[in-house]
Amino acid sequence: MPTSTRPPVSPFLKFGNKMMELFHGIGMPVGPMHLLKVKGRVSGREFTNPVAPVKIDGTQYILQAFPASDWVKNVRAAGQGTLVRGRKAQRVKLVEVPPQERAAIAREFPKQVPMGTGIFVKNHVVADKSPASFEQAAPGIPIFRVVPY
């Protein structure tokens, strides 16, 4: 059986993700969190993941702390999904930002979502929680531009 190189999702994080779904489901979003619903590339089943978009000049971007995750593979395959905040849902296209254009976006993440930086450090995606560290690691961080339609 092949081993995975991606970090495992802890039971605590899985529980937190389920709590985010619950809070959004009753119309109580928490902090900057949204839910992203994307169709699975293999099963065709819809999967839901909490995300904390970064907003720059009116455009939202979603960064992923698990670069090799099924979440990233599903978004790349589907190219679209539904972004949910509380009880409001919006269909969106998800356009991957080229690696050479990610630095300024990644640099904003610790400024706008400081509570979300720890998972990037824990997964060894960035060296520390600083904007400079995110900027340096940007080419390896999957980033998707959210385009409403």
Secondary structure as the mmCIF struct_conf table of DSSP 4:
data_model
#
loop_
_struct_conf.conf_type_id
_struct_conf.id
_struct_conf.beg_label_comp_id
_struct_conf.beg_label_asym_id
_struct_conf.beg_label_seq_id
_struct_conf.end_label_comp_id
_struct_conf.end_label_asym_id
_struct_conf.end_label_seq_id
HELX_LH_PP_P HELX_LH_PP_P1 PRO A 2 SER A 4
BEND BEND1 ARG A 6 ARG A 6
HELX_LH_PP_P HELX_LH_PP_P2 PRO A 7 SER A 10
HELX_RH_AL_P HELX_RH_AL_P1 PRO A 11 GLY A 25
TURN_TY1_P TURN_TY1_P1 ILE A 26 GLY A 27
TURN_TY1_P TURN_TY1_P2 GLY A 31 PRO A 32
STRN STRN1 HIS A 34 LYS A 39
TURN_TY1_P TURN_TY1_P3 ARG A 41 SER A 43
STRN STRN2 GLU A 46 VAL A 51
STRN STRN3 VAL A 54 ILE A 56
TURN_TY1_P TURN_TY1_P4 ASP A 57 GLY A 58
STRN STRN4 THR A 59 LEU A 63
BEND BEND2 ALA A 65 ALA A 65
TURN_TY1_P TURN_TY1_P5 PRO A 67 ALA A 68
BEND BEND3 SER A 69 SER A 69
HELX_RH_AL_P HELX_RH_AL_P2 ASP A 70 ALA A 78
STRN STRN5 GLN A 80 ARG A 85
TURN_TY1_P TURN_TY1_P6 GLY A 86 ARG A 87
STRN STRN6 LYS A 88 GLU A 96
HELX_LH_PP_P HELX_LH_PP_P3 VAL A 97 PRO A 98
HELX_RH_3T_P HELX_RH_3T_P1 PRO A 99 GLU A 101
HELX_RH_AL_P HELX_RH_AL_P3 ALA A 103 GLN A 112
HELX_RH_3T_P HELX_RH_3T_P2 PRO A 114 GLY A 116
HELX_RH_AL_P HELX_RH_AL_P4 THR A 117 LYS A 122
TURN_TY1_P TURN_TY1_P7 ASN A 123 HIS A 124
BEND BEND4 VAL A 125 SER A 130
HELX_RH_AL_P HELX_RH_AL_P5 PRO A 131 ALA A 137
HELX_RH_3T_P HELX_RH_3T_P3 ALA A 138 GLY A 140
BEND BEND5 ILE A 141 ILE A 141
STRN STRN7 ILE A 143 PRO A 148
#
